[in-house]
Structure formats: structure tokens, C-alpha cells
Amino acid sequence: MSEAHPRVLESASVRRSRRISLIWTVPILAILIGVWLAWDTLSREGPRITISFQDAEGLQAGQSQLKYKNITLGTVHSFAFTPDRRRVLVTIETTKQAEPMLTEGALFWVVKPRLFAGNISGFSTLISGAYIGMVPGKINAKSQDEFVGREDPPVLESDVPGRTFLLKTGQIGAVNLGSPIFFRGLAVGQVLGWDIGDMAENVTIHAFVRAPFDTYVHPETRFWNASGLSVKLGSAGVELKVESLRALLLGGIAFDTPAVEKARATTPENHVFPLFASKDVADAASYSRKINLLSYFSGSVRGLAPGADVTMHGLKVGQVTDVRLTYDAATDSVLAPVRFEIEPERVVGIGRQLVEQPDEIARDMVKKGLRATLQSTNLLTGEMAVALEVVPNAPPAELTSKDGDLVLPTASGGGLGGLQASAGELLQNVNAIPFASIGRNLDDIAKRLNDITNGPQLENALTSLSATMAAAQSAVQTLNTDLGPTLNRLPEIANSLQSTLKQSSQLMQSVQSGYGENTQFHRDLNRLMGQVTDALRSIRALADLLSRHPEALVRGRAGGSTE
């Protein structure tokens, strides 16, 4: 048996592997994805802003969004109150895209169904819910994170090309936020709002005019209030003027530019214009040169007030500025001084001369009979106007001046005063008619007619007339009885007459055929009449001869033999 030798075992060496186990890839990928998601989320987040509103009606945290042009720029995060608890602070987490828009001048409001500036908006929020709308602030302006929200949306929610002009007026009238602005009947802009800083004196309206219509606004452009309905009673009847149905409901402003001004440079933004009450007032404002006149009227000036027209030949040339009463010690009477201004540029051909030499031209026209008269413009309302007329055979008068105003002589003109004078003369003529005498004569005539009617003469006349009518009726009956048979024989008599006429016609035809012009009898008769004529001529010659020479019966014709 061989000897067994023990087996020597070799020692194992331990070696560390430098490979990473695949099991670690899962947490590493999770960490990388988490870091990427965190970086992506942080890179998309914008600043957190706070907007204060009157209330948070319709808004919900985590749901309501901030939108601009229907693009989501943030989400409402939370709500809080201001320290005085009068307003609500809405915190919004915005996106990185909204960051450059959150500058000074940015506007925010809650979008919900509403009627604003004549438009109905926000219907989509009935399903999606209310959200916060915005208009970005100015580019390159200072960034902000706290804003004050508006209760109403702005009239212009986007950048519309155009310019804003300032209109000053004493009363805003029916003009509202969003009222349209018209140019020759086209809606070319809107009213953005007004300032109340100098409300004690006037109102400044911000009027926005879209491009390219803003290029039609020049320094001489006239703006006027086109709100409501204008009713005017003129020579053509009742005139109704309305700019449009929208202006009638919402109010509106219209403007126009004279043709001579359109070639000039346009007006810069925020230029101040006056807002006139109507188009007529705006047209009158284009006449910048005026001449002040004064006239004293001794009669009634009822119905004449500042603003009344001054006319010449029926056309307006100015307006009344003041009407008062004063005592004239020279005539010991109360007069009505009426101050008015005329616009000489309305008179073509002489307007320039009136502006340059008003005294000389007015004095010459007064010598020719120019006078100021009062005329009624409306018999229903009693409105009066001052009319400048050349009165024929007017008494001599001189043009004077007082306190810088030219004093124009007056005359009694037509109109209501003339109608009253004519009515007075008519009443005087009517009063001169002897109505009492005419009444007595009519009374006497009535009494005589009554006596004749009730007297015996009329009764006797009626009795005689009745007897006459009875006799006439009897005579008619007698004639009817006697003439009846004769009338019955009238057809027979007519037939006999017709037969007689027929026979007479046949007789005349026979005579015509036997003794007519073309018969032998007629020709023989003509020859016989010629011979008879010759015989009568010979007898006449013989008678003449015997009357001159009776001895010819014994001696025969002279120069001839005795027969």
C-alpha cells in the first residue's frame, strides 16, 4: 500500500472589480431626469407678481390663468387681502415668456361676460371660467412685480396704429367711454377716456384716431359733438340729423378738415383741440375775424337771446352776443341794447375790405340805408333774429361808436313786429265798421219778412197759386183726352206723308228728264229766247229813231228810200 501524501491547496486571491453595476443606472437616470425637470421648470418660470383688484369674482387659485392674445402666461397661485381689507391681492406665477411684458404701463383686468363700451364680450368665459387679461407695458421700461388691476377692460386691448388727440370741452354731454369717432360718416376711432384733473373748468377727452385716418387731422381740424338727434326747423320744414344709430345710442364725436388745410403737415399726438357743441358751431368757428356791432331797439325784443342769428338777405352772417335793458335819459325811455358780431368772411367779395376798413365801409352802407331790424324766425316758439336790411327811403342816420363797438341804426322791420302792426291796422279798420247800424238794418229786414210771412198777402198769393195749379192740371187732362185719337193716327199720317214725298220725287225726276238741261226742249227754248232778244233790240232801235225823227214815218229814213 502506497503512502498517501496530503493535498496542498492553493490560497485564493481576491480582486475588486472596477465596473459599476447595472443596478445603479436606474437611480442615476432618475436623478438626471429630476435635475432636468427641475431645470426645465425653473427655466420656464417667470417672476411672481401681485395684482390688486376690487374683488376676486370668478377667479380660482390653481385654475384661473393670465392670458394675452389668448396665450397663457401664468396661473393664479393664491389670494390675500390688503392691510385695510378693501382690496384683494391676487398672486400669479407667470411664465418666462411673460417676463419682458411685466413693465411699467402694463394693464390687467378680469375677463368675464359684460357689456362695455357698446360691445358684449367675454362669452367664452361662461364655459372656461373667468381669467385675467392683460396689455403689456412699454418696451424697455422698468420691470414691476406689483400692479393695480382695472375694474373695466381698456377700450383698445392691443397695439392699434394711430394717434391720440386731446379734446377740451365745457360739458362732456352724451360722450361715453368707447364712443365712436366719425370722419365723413366712417367710424375711425374711439374715445379712450377723459381727465378730471381740471374738472372745475373743463373736461379733456382722449380721442384715438386709427391710422391712416389720423393723417387727416391738421391744426385747423374741427371736432364737434355728434351725439344724439339734432332737430332743426327751417325753411324746408323739420330737419332730423343723426350721425349714426351707434352715435345715437352711445354718443359720438365727428371731425372734418377744410380742403385748404389738407396740404399742411399733420398734427402731432396729444395735440389739444376744442370740442364744439355741434357742426354749425364748428363751421362758424372757422371764421376767425369778427366785427362787433351794437344797436338800440325801442320795441320788444322778446325771443331774442345770446346765440341768435344775425342775417342778411336771409343768410347767417353772425350771432347775437348780449341782450340787455338800459335807460336813455336823452329820450326819457327804456331801450334794449343788443350787441352782436358779424363774420365778414361770410360776405364774399367785401369781407377783406370789411376787416381792413370796417368803419369806412359801414358808414357808407349806413348812408345807403343799412339798418338793423328784428325779425321772427319761428312763429311757434317766438324766436327772434337780427336782420341787416337796406331800407328804402330810410331817414338819415350816422354811424357812431361806443366802447369800441360800432353803433348801427335800427328800423322797424318785418317779422313778428310787422305782423303785429298789420294786425293792429286791421283791427282798427274792423272797429270802424258800423256793426250796430248793420244790425239794426238786419233787424228791420227780419221784421218785414216776418210781417210778409204772417200777412194776408202771402196767404192770398198761395191760394191763387193753388187755383192756378188746379186749372193747369185740368187743362192738361183735357188736352190728353182730345189729342188722344189724333196721336193714335200719327203713324198713319206719317206713312201718307212718306208716300206723297215719294210721288213728288218721281214727278221731279220726270220733269228733269223731259225738260232738263240736256233735252231738246231746253235747247229749242234757248234759241227762241235769243231770237226774242234780237227782236226786242230791233224794236228798241226803231222806237229811238221815231222818237228823234217822227217825220221818218212820212219821209222815210234819211239817206234812204221811203218805204
C-alpha positions as CSV (number, residue, x, y, z in Angstrom):
1,M,0.0,0.0,0.0
2,S,1.4,3.2,-1.0
3,E,1.7,6.2,1.4
4,A,-0.8,8.8,0.9
5,H,0.5,12.3,0.6
6,P,-1.7,15.2,1.7
7,R,-3.0,17.6,-1.0
8,V,-1.8,21.1,-0.8
9,L,-4.5,23.6,-1.5
10,E,-3.6,27.0,-3.1
11,S,-4.8,30.2,-1.5
12,A,-7.3,32.2,-3.5
13,S,-6.6,35.9,-4.2
14,V,-9.5,38.4,-4.0
15,R,-9.6,41.1,-6.8
16,R,-12.0,44.1,-6.8
17,S,-13.9,44.8,-9.9
18,R,-13.9,48.4,-11.2
19,R,-17.1,48.0,-13.2
20,I,-20.3,49.8,-12.0
21,S,-23.2,47.5,-11.5
22,L,-26.1,48.0,-13.9
23,I,-28.4,48.3,-10.9
24,W,-27.1,51.7,-10.2
25,T,-28.2,53.1,-13.6
26,V,-31.8,53.3,-12.5
27,P,-31.3,55.8,-9.6
28,I,-28.7,57.7,-11.7
29,L,-31.2,58.2,-14.5
30,A,-33.9,59.1,-12.1
31,I,-31.6,61.8,-10.6
32,L,-30.7,63.1,-14.0
33,I,-34.3,63.3,-15.1
34,G,-35.3,65.0,-11.9
35,V,-32.5,67.6,-12.3
36,W,-33.5,68.2,-15.9
37,L,-37.2,68.5,-15.0
38,A,-36.3,70.9,-12.2
39,W,-34.1,73.0,-14.5
40,D,-36.7,73.0,-17.2
41,T,-39.4,74.1,-14.7
42,L,-37.2,76.8,-13.3
43,S,-36.2,78.0,-16.7
44,R,-39.8,78.3,-17.8
45,E,-40.9,80.1,-14.7
46,G,-41.2,83.9,-14.7
47,P,-41.5,86.3,-11.9
48,R,-44.2,86.1,-9.3
49,I,-46.4,89.2,-9.5
50,T,-49.2,90.6,-7.3
51,I,-52.2,92.4,-8.7
52,S,-54.8,94.1,-6.5
53,F,-58.4,94.0,-7.6
54,Q,-61.6,95.4,-6.0
55,D,-62.7,91.8,-5.7
56,A,-61.8,88.3,-6.9
57,E,-65.1,87.5,-8.6
58,G,-64.8,84.5,-10.9
59,L,-61.1,83.7,-10.1
60,Q,-59.9,80.4,-8.6
61,A,-56.5,79.6,-7.2
62,G,-54.7,77.0,-9.3
63,Q,-57.2,77.3,-12.2
64,S,-57.7,80.9,-13.4
65,Q,-55.0,81.9,-15.8
66,L,-53.3,85.0,-17.0
67,K,-53.7,85.4,-20.8
68,Y,-52.6,87.8,-23.5
69,K,-54.0,87.3,-27.1
70,N,-55.4,84.0,-25.9
71,I,-51.9,82.7,-24.9
72,T,-51.5,81.5,-21.3
73,L,-48.7,83.5,-19.5
74,G,-49.4,82.4,-15.9
75,T,-51.7,80.9,-13.3
76,V,-53.3,82.3,-10.2
77,H,-51.4,81.0,-7.1
78,S,-53.2,82.5,-4.1
79,F,-55.3,85.3,-2.7
80,A,-54.8,87.7,0.1
81,F,-56.2,91.0,1.4
82,T,-54.6,94.4,1.6
83,P,-53.9,95.6,5.1
84,D,-57.0,97.8,5.1
85,R,-59.0,94.8,3.7
86,R,-60.6,96.9,0.9
87,R,-58.9,95.1,-2.0
88,V,-57.9,91.6,-2.9
89,L,-54.2,90.8,-3.7
90,V,-54.0,88.1,-6.4
91,T,-50.6,86.3,-6.7
92,I,-49.8,85.0,-10.1
93,E,-47.0,82.7,-11.1
94,T,-46.0,83.8,-14.6
95,T,-44.0,82.1,-17.3
96,K,-40.6,83.2,-18.7
97,Q,-42.4,84.4,-21.8
98,A,-44.3,87.0,-19.7
99,E,-41.3,88.5,-18.0
100,P,-40.5,91.2,-20.7
101,M,-44.1,92.3,-20.7
102,L,-44.3,93.0,-17.0
103,T,-43.1,96.6,-17.1
104,E,-44.5,100.0,-16.3
105,G,-47.8,100.7,-18.0
106,A,-49.0,97.1,-18.1
107,L,-52.8,96.8,-17.7
108,F,-54.7,93.9,-16.0
109,W,-58.4,93.2,-15.7
110,V,-60.7,90.3,-15.1
111,V,-62.3,88.9,-18.3
112,K,-65.9,87.9,-17.7
113,P,-69.2,88.4,-19.6
114,R,-70.0,92.1,-19.7
115,L,-71.5,94.9,-21.7
116,F,-68.8,97.6,-22.0
117,A,-68.3,100.5,-24.5
118,G,-71.2,99.3,-26.5
119,N,-69.8,95.8,-27.0
120,I,-70.7,92.5,-25.5
121,S,-67.6,90.5,-24.6
122,G,-66.4,87.5,-22.5
123,F,-68.9,85.0,-23.7
124,S,-66.3,82.2,-23.8
125,T,-65.8,82.5,-20.0
126,L,-69.3,81.1,-19.5
127,I,-67.7,77.6,-20.2
128,S,-64.0,78.1,-19.4
129,G,-64.3,80.4,-16.4
130,A,-63.0,83.9,-15.8
131,Y,-59.4,84.7,-16.4
132,I,-57.1,87.7,-16.2
133,G,-56.4,89.7,-19.4
134,M,-53.5,92.0,-19.9
135,V,-51.9,94.6,-22.2
136,P,-48.1,94.6,-22.0
137,G,-46.3,97.6,-20.7
138,K,-43.9,99.7,-22.6
139,I,-40.8,98.1,-24.2
140,N,-37.5,98.6,-22.4
141,A,-39.4,100.2,-19.4
142,K,-38.7,99.4,-15.8
143,S,-39.8,95.9,-14.7
144,Q,-42.5,95.6,-12.0
145,D,-44.0,92.8,-9.9
146,E,-46.9,94.8,-8.2
147,F,-49.7,96.2,-10.2
148,V,-53.2,97.7,-9.7
149,G,-55.8,96.0,-11.8
150,R,-58.6,97.7,-13.7
151,E,-62.3,97.1,-13.0
152,D,-63.1,97.6,-16.7
153,P,-61.1,96.5,-19.7
154,P,-59.3,99.1,-21.8
155,V,-61.0,100.3,-24.9
156,L,-58.0,99.2,-27.0
157,E,-56.7,95.8,-25.9
158,S,-53.9,95.7,-28.5
159,D,-51.4,98.0,-30.2
160,V,-53.5,99.6,-32.9
161,P,-51.6,102.1,-35.1
162,G,-52.9,105.6,-34.7
163,R,-52.7,108.7,-32.6
164,T,-54.5,110.1,-29.6
165,F,-55.7,113.7,-29.5
166,L,-57.0,115.8,-26.6
167,L,-60.4,117.5,-26.9
168,K,-61.3,120.2,-24.4
169,T,-65.0,121.0,-23.7
170,G,-67.1,122.6,-21.0
171,Q,-69.5,119.6,-20.9
172,I,-69.0,116.0,-21.9
173,G,-72.6,115.6,-22.8
174,A,-73.6,112.1,-24.1
175,V,-70.0,111.1,-24.9
176,N,-69.0,107.8,-23.1
177,L,-66.0,105.6,-22.9
178,G,-65.8,103.8,-26.2
179,S,-67.9,106.3,-28.1
180,P,-67.1,106.2,-31.8
181,I,-65.3,109.0,-33.6
182,F,-66.5,109.7,-37.2
183,F,-64.9,111.1,-40.2
184,R,-67.4,111.8,-43.1
185,G,-69.7,109.1,-41.7
186,L,-67.0,106.4,-41.2
187,A,-66.1,105.2,-37.7
188,V,-62.3,105.8,-37.5
189,G,-61.6,105.8,-33.8
190,Q,-62.9,105.7,-30.2
191,V,-63.0,107.7,-27.0
192,L,-60.4,106.2,-24.6
193,G,-61.4,108.3,-21.6
194,W,-61.1,111.7,-20.0
195,D,-59.2,113.6,-17.4
196,I,-60.8,115.0,-14.3
197,G,-57.8,117.0,-13.0
198,D,-59.2,120.3,-14.2
199,M,-62.9,119.2,-14.0
200,A,-63.8,122.5,-12.4
201,E,-63.2,124.4,-15.6
202,N,-63.4,121.9,-18.5
203,V,-63.1,118.2,-19.4
204,T,-60.2,116.8,-21.5
205,I,-61.4,113.9,-23.7
206,H,-58.8,111.4,-25.0
207,A,-59.8,110.7,-28.6
208,F,-57.9,107.9,-30.5
209,V,-58.0,108.0,-34.3
210,R,-56.8,105.0,-36.2
211,A,-54.2,105.1,-39.0
212,P,-54.4,106.1,-41.8
213,F,-57.3,108.4,-40.8
214,D,-55.1,110.2,-38.3
215,T,-53.2,111.8,-41.2
216,Y,-56.4,113.8,-41.9
217,V,-56.1,115.6,-38.6
218,H,-54.4,119.0,-39.1
219,P,-54.1,122.2,-36.9
220,E,-57.3,123.6,-38.4
221,T,-59.4,120.4,-38.0
222,R,-62.7,120.9,-36.2
223,F,-64.1,118.4,-33.8
224,W,-67.8,118.5,-32.7
225,N,-70.2,116.5,-30.5
226,A,-72.2,114.2,-32.8
227,S,-74.2,112.6,-30.0
228,G,-78.0,112.1,-30.1
229,L,-80.5,113.5,-32.6
230,S,-80.5,117.0,-34.0
231,V,-83.9,118.6,-34.8
232,K,-84.0,121.8,-36.8
233,L,-87.0,123.7,-38.1
234,G,-86.0,125.5,-41.2
235,S,-87.5,126.9,-44.4
236,A,-87.6,123.3,-45.8
237,G,-89.5,122.0,-42.8
238,V,-88.4,119.9,-40.0
239,E,-84.8,118.5,-40.5
240,L,-83.6,115.5,-38.5
241,K,-79.9,114.8,-38.4
242,V,-78.2,111.9,-36.8
243,E,-74.6,110.7,-37.4
244,S,-75.4,107.1,-37.0
245,L,-77.5,104.7,-34.9
246,R,-74.4,103.9,-32.8
247,A,-73.8,107.5,-32.1
248,L,-77.5,107.9,-31.1
249,L,-77.1,105.2,-28.5
250,L,-73.5,105.6,-27.3
251,G,-72.8,109.2,-28.2
252,G,-70.0,110.1,-30.6
253,I,-67.6,112.7,-31.9
254,A,-67.1,113.8,-35.5
255,F,-64.4,115.8,-37.2
256,D,-63.6,117.4,-40.5
257,T,-60.7,119.3,-42.1
258,P,-61.0,122.2,-44.5
259,A,-59.8,121.4,-48.0
260,V,-57.1,124.2,-47.9
261,E,-55.6,122.7,-44.7
262,K,-55.1,119.1,-46.0
263,A,-51.8,120.0,-47.7
264,R,-50.3,121.1,-44.4
265,A,-48.3,118.9,-42.0
266,T,-50.3,116.6,-39.8
267,T,-50.8,117.2,-36.1
268,P,-48.6,115.5,-33.5
269,E,-50.0,113.2,-30.9
270,N,-51.7,114.7,-27.8
271,H,-52.4,118.0,-29.7
272,V,-55.2,119.9,-28.0
273,F,-58.4,120.8,-29.9
274,P,-61.6,122.4,-28.8
275,L,-64.7,120.3,-28.9
276,F,-67.7,122.2,-30.3
277,A,-71.3,121.6,-29.4
278,S,-72.5,121.0,-33.0
279,K,-71.4,121.1,-36.6
280,D,-72.9,124.5,-37.1
281,V,-70.9,125.9,-34.3
282,A,-67.8,124.2,-35.6
283,D,-68.3,125.7,-39.1
284,A,-68.8,129.1,-37.6
285,A,-65.5,128.8,-35.7
286,S,-63.7,128.6,-39.0
287,Y,-64.4,132.4,-39.4
288,S,-61.8,133.8,-37.1
289,R,-62.3,137.5,-37.9
290,K,-65.3,139.3,-36.3
291,I,-66.7,142.8,-36.2
292,N,-68.6,143.9,-33.0
293,L,-71.7,146.0,-33.6
294,L,-74.3,147.5,-31.2
295,S,-77.9,148.5,-31.9
296,Y,-80.6,150.1,-29.7
297,F,-84.1,148.8,-30.1
298,S,-87.1,150.7,-28.7
299,G,-89.6,147.9,-29.2
300,S,-90.0,144.5,-27.7
301,V,-87.0,142.1,-28.0
302,R,-88.8,139.1,-26.6
303,G,-87.4,135.9,-28.1
304,L,-84.0,137.4,-28.8
305,A,-81.2,135.8,-26.8
306,P,-77.4,135.4,-27.0
307,G,-76.6,133.0,-29.8
308,A,-79.5,134.1,-32.0
309,D,-78.6,134.5,-35.7
310,V,-77.7,137.8,-37.4
311,T,-78.8,137.5,-41.1
312,M,-78.5,139.4,-44.3
313,H,-80.8,138.5,-47.2
314,G,-81.9,135.5,-45.2
315,L,-78.3,134.1,-44.7
316,K,-76.4,134.0,-41.4
317,V,-73.5,136.4,-41.2
318,G,-73.1,136.5,-37.4
319,Q,-74.7,136.0,-34.0
320,V,-76.0,137.9,-31.0
321,T,-73.7,138.1,-28.1
322,D,-75.6,140.1,-25.5
323,V,-79.1,141.5,-24.9
324,R,-79.9,144.0,-22.0
325,L,-82.1,146.9,-21.0
326,T,-80.9,150.4,-20.3
327,Y,-82.4,153.8,-19.6
328,D,-81.8,156.6,-22.1
329,A,-82.0,160.0,-20.4
330,A,-81.9,161.9,-23.7
331,T,-85.2,160.4,-24.9
332,D,-86.6,159.5,-21.4
333,S,-87.3,155.9,-22.5
334,V,-86.1,152.4,-21.8
335,L,-84.1,150.9,-24.7
336,A,-82.7,147.4,-25.4
337,P,-79.1,147.5,-26.4
338,V,-78.3,144.4,-28.5
339,R,-74.7,143.5,-29.1
340,F,-73.8,141.2,-31.9
341,E,-70.8,140.2,-34.0
342,I,-70.7,139.6,-37.7
343,E,-68.2,137.5,-39.6
344,P,-67.2,139.5,-42.6
345,E,-65.6,136.4,-44.3
346,R,-69.1,135.1,-44.9
347,V,-69.7,138.0,-47.4
348,V,-67.7,137.1,-50.5
349,G,-66.0,140.0,-52.3
350,I,-66.3,142.5,-49.5
351,G,-65.2,140.5,-46.5
352,R,-61.5,141.5,-46.7
353,Q,-62.4,145.2,-47.0
354,L,-64.7,145.0,-44.0
355,V,-61.9,143.6,-41.9
356,E,-59.3,146.2,-43.1
357,Q,-61.6,149.2,-43.1
358,P,-64.8,148.4,-41.1
359,D,-65.6,152.0,-40.1
360,E,-65.5,153.5,-43.6
361,I,-67.4,150.7,-45.3
362,A,-70.0,150.5,-42.5
363,R,-70.5,154.3,-42.6
364,D,-71.0,154.2,-46.4
365,M,-73.6,151.4,-46.1
366,V,-75.5,153.2,-43.4
367,K,-75.8,156.2,-45.7
368,K,-77.2,153.9,-48.3
369,G,-79.9,152.8,-45.9
370,L,-78.4,149.8,-44.0
371,R,-80.4,149.3,-40.8
372,A,-80.7,146.6,-38.1
373,T,-84.2,145.2,-37.7
374,L,-85.8,142.5,-35.7
375,Q,-87.5,139.5,-37.4
376,S,-89.3,136.5,-36.2
377,T,-87.7,133.2,-37.2
378,N,-90.3,130.9,-35.7
379,L,-93.9,131.9,-35.0
380,L,-94.4,128.8,-32.9
381,T,-91.6,129.4,-30.4
382,G,-91.3,133.2,-30.8
383,E,-87.6,133.1,-31.6
384,M,-86.2,136.4,-33.0
385,A,-83.1,137.3,-35.1
386,V,-81.4,140.5,-36.0
387,A,-81.6,141.2,-39.7
388,L,-79.4,143.7,-41.6
389,E,-81.5,145.3,-44.3
390,V,-81.2,148.2,-46.7
391,V,-84.4,150.1,-46.0
392,P,-85.7,152.2,-49.0
393,N,-86.2,155.9,-48.2
394,A,-84.7,155.4,-44.7
395,P,-84.4,158.6,-42.5
396,P,-80.8,160.0,-42.5
397,A,-78.6,158.5,-39.8
398,E,-75.0,158.4,-38.8
399,L,-72.7,155.6,-37.7
400,T,-71.3,156.1,-34.3
401,S,-69.2,154.1,-31.8
402,K,-69.4,153.2,-28.1
403,D,-67.0,151.3,-26.0
404,G,-65.2,150.1,-29.2
405,D,-68.4,148.8,-30.8
406,L,-69.9,150.3,-33.9
407,V,-73.5,151.6,-33.2
408,L,-75.7,150.6,-36.2
409,P,-79.1,152.5,-36.5
410,T,-82.3,150.5,-36.3
411,A,-85.5,150.4,-38.2
412,S,-88.9,148.7,-37.8
413,G,-88.7,145.7,-40.0
414,G,-90.9,142.8,-40.9
415,G,-91.3,139.7,-39.0
416,L,-93.5,139.4,-35.9
417,G,-93.4,143.2,-35.3
418,G,-94.7,143.9,-38.8
419,L,-97.4,141.2,-38.4
420,Q,-98.4,142.9,-35.1
421,A,-98.6,146.3,-36.8
422,S,-100.6,144.9,-39.7
423,A,-102.9,143.2,-37.2
424,G,-103.3,146.4,-35.4
425,E,-104.3,148.3,-38.5
426,L,-106.7,145.5,-39.5
427,L,-108.3,145.7,-36.1
428,Q,-108.7,149.5,-36.4
429,N,-110.4,149.0,-39.8
430,V,-112.6,146.3,-38.3
431,N,-113.6,148.6,-35.5
432,A,-114.5,151.4,-38.0
433,I,-117.2,149.1,-39.5
434,P,-120.8,150.2,-38.2
435,F,-121.8,146.9,-36.9
436,A,-124.6,148.4,-34.8
437,S,-126.2,150.1,-37.8
438,I,-125.9,146.9,-39.8
439,G,-127.5,145.0,-37.0
440,R,-130.5,147.4,-36.8
441,N,-131.0,147.2,-40.6
442,L,-130.9,143.4,-40.5
443,D,-133.4,143.5,-37.6
444,D,-135.8,145.7,-39.7
445,I,-135.4,143.4,-42.7
446,A,-136.2,140.4,-40.5
447,K,-139.3,142.1,-39.1
448,R,-140.6,142.9,-42.6
449,L,-140.1,139.4,-43.7
450,N,-141.9,138.2,-40.7
451,D,-144.8,140.6,-41.4
452,I,-144.9,139.4,-45.0
453,T,-144.8,135.8,-44.0
454,N,-147.6,136.1,-41.5
455,G,-149.7,138.7,-43.5
456,P,-152.8,138.1,-45.7
457,Q,-150.9,138.9,-48.9
458,L,-148.9,135.7,-48.8
459,E,-152.0,133.7,-47.9
460,N,-153.9,135.1,-50.9
461,A,-150.9,134.5,-53.2
462,L,-150.7,130.9,-52.1
463,T,-154.5,130.5,-52.6
464,S,-154.2,131.9,-56.1
465,L,-151.2,129.8,-56.9
466,S,-153.1,126.7,-55.8
467,A,-156.1,127.6,-58.0
468,T,-153.8,128.2,-60.9
469,M,-152.1,124.8,-60.4
470,A,-155.5,123.1,-60.3
471,A,-156.6,124.8,-63.6
472,A,-153.4,123.9,-65.3
473,Q,-153.9,120.3,-64.2
474,S,-157.4,120.3,-65.6
475,A,-156.2,121.7,-68.9
476,V,-153.5,119.0,-69.2
477,Q,-156.1,116.4,-68.6
478,T,-158.4,117.9,-71.3
479,L,-155.6,118.0,-73.8
480,N,-154.8,114.5,-73.1
481,T,-158.4,113.5,-73.7
482,D,-158.8,115.4,-77.0
483,L,-155.5,114.8,-78.5
484,G,-155.5,111.1,-77.8
485,P,-157.2,109.9,-81.1
486,T,-155.0,112.3,-83.1
487,L,-151.9,111.0,-81.5
488,N,-153.0,107.4,-82.3
489,R,-153.4,108.4,-86.0
490,L,-149.9,109.8,-86.2
491,P,-148.3,106.6,-87.7
492,E,-150.9,106.6,-90.5
493,I,-150.3,110.2,-91.3
494,A,-146.6,109.7,-91.3
495,N,-147.0,106.8,-93.8
496,S,-149.2,109.0,-96.1
497,L,-146.7,111.8,-96.0
498,Q,-143.9,109.4,-96.9
499,S,-145.9,108.1,-99.9
500,T,-146.6,111.7,-101.1
501,L,-142.9,112.6,-100.9
502,K,-142.1,109.6,-102.9
503,Q,-144.5,110.5,-105.7
504,S,-143.2,114.1,-105.7
505,S,-139.7,112.8,-106.1
506,Q,-140.8,110.7,-109.1
507,L,-142.6,113.8,-110.6
508,M,-139.4,115.9,-110.3
509,Q,-137.4,113.2,-112.0
510,S,-139.9,113.1,-114.9
511,V,-139.7,116.9,-115.3
512,Q,-136.0,116.7,-115.2
513,S,-135.8,114.1,-117.9
514,G,-138.3,115.9,-120.2
515,Y,-137.3,119.5,-119.7
516,G,-133.8,119.3,-118.2
517,E,-130.7,121.0,-119.5
518,N,-129.8,118.1,-121.8
519,T,-133.2,117.8,-123.5
520,Q,-134.2,119.1,-127.0
521,F,-136.9,121.2,-125.4
522,H,-134.3,123.1,-123.4
523,R,-132.1,123.7,-126.5
524,D,-135.1,125.0,-128.6
525,L,-136.1,127.2,-125.7
526,N,-132.6,128.8,-125.6
527,R,-132.7,129.5,-129.4
528,L,-136.2,131.0,-129.1
529,M,-135.0,133.3,-126.2
530,G,-132.1,134.5,-128.4
531,Q,-134.4,135.4,-131.3
532,V,-136.8,137.2,-128.9
533,T,-133.9,139.2,-127.6
534,D,-132.9,140.3,-131.1
535,A,-136.5,141.3,-131.9
536,L,-136.7,143.4,-128.8
537,R,-133.4,145.1,-129.6
538,S,-134.7,146.0,-133.1
539,I,-138.0,147.3,-131.7
540,R,-136.0,149.5,-129.2
541,A,-133.8,150.9,-132.1
542,L,-137.0,151.7,-134.1
543,A,-138.5,153.4,-131.1
544,D,-135.4,155.5,-130.6
545,L,-135.4,156.5,-134.3
546,L,-139.0,157.5,-134.3
547,S,-138.6,159.5,-131.1
548,R,-135.9,161.6,-132.7
549,H,-137.3,161.7,-136.3
550,P,-141.1,161.3,-136.3
551,E,-141.2,162.5,-139.8
552,A,-139.5,159.3,-140.8
553,L,-143.0,157.7,-140.9
554,V,-143.8,160.0,-143.9
555,R,-140.4,160.8,-145.5
556,G,-138.6,157.6,-144.6
557,R,-135.2,157.1,-143.1
558,A,-132.7,159.8,-144.0
559,G,-130.3,158.8,-146.7
560,G,-132.5,156.0,-147.8
561,S,-135.7,155.4,-149.8
562,T,-139.2,155.8,-148.5
563,E,-140.9,152.5,-147.8
